[in-house]
Amino acid sequence: AWPAFWQATFTSLSIAVLSGLLATGIALVLASARSRRAVASLAVWPLDLAISLYLAVSAIVLGTGMFILLRTVADVFLLAPLLVLLGNMLVSLPFAYRILEGRLASLASTQDRLCAALDIRGWRRFSLVTLPALAPEIGYAAGLSSALSLGDMTIVALFGSQQFQTLPWLLYQTMARYRAGEAAALALLLLCLTLLLFTLFVLSAKLAGRRNYA
């Protein structure tokens, strides 16, 4: 019977899932590029440095920077969902990249010669060989990125409003109004949703990997 709760839940889950998928997809592309450069004996430190720079920038600084850059050229509150999605994706990108990069390097060292001998290349190799072997790491990276996004309060604190609310933002507003019972219920629900979303990504990826192997 609380419309704001359902709206915030739908918004949070939508942003979390999209953020997790985008972060994992971009991390997979970057990790693949690093693996290829390593095999070709090219320098890989520029990629590592570019990814690691995000760890030196806090989410609130990133959100503030986007707010300052865009406030004179666009309505930042109208773009709030996209900005929160982008900010959450960038914050979780280094973690997803590190999860995938190590596994891809291991696969390259053990599978490159065999795939070259069998003339399995490009998309065919990725779909038949790399993706099934990488499925658990992809699920873990997507689950972790989604969980981080679902519980994030830093960026939405700049762009949240009555028209755009997430569960952490609604939790903050409820606590500010001294509604302790509702705040406790929201906190418990947010914890359960975070664990459930992470588990779904991990289990789905493992199941997909097993089916591909079969």
Summary of the structure (lengths in Angstrom):
residues: 214
radius of gyration: 19.8
end to end distance: 46.5
largest distance: 67.3
contacts: 665
relative contact order: 0.15
helix: 82%
strand: 0%
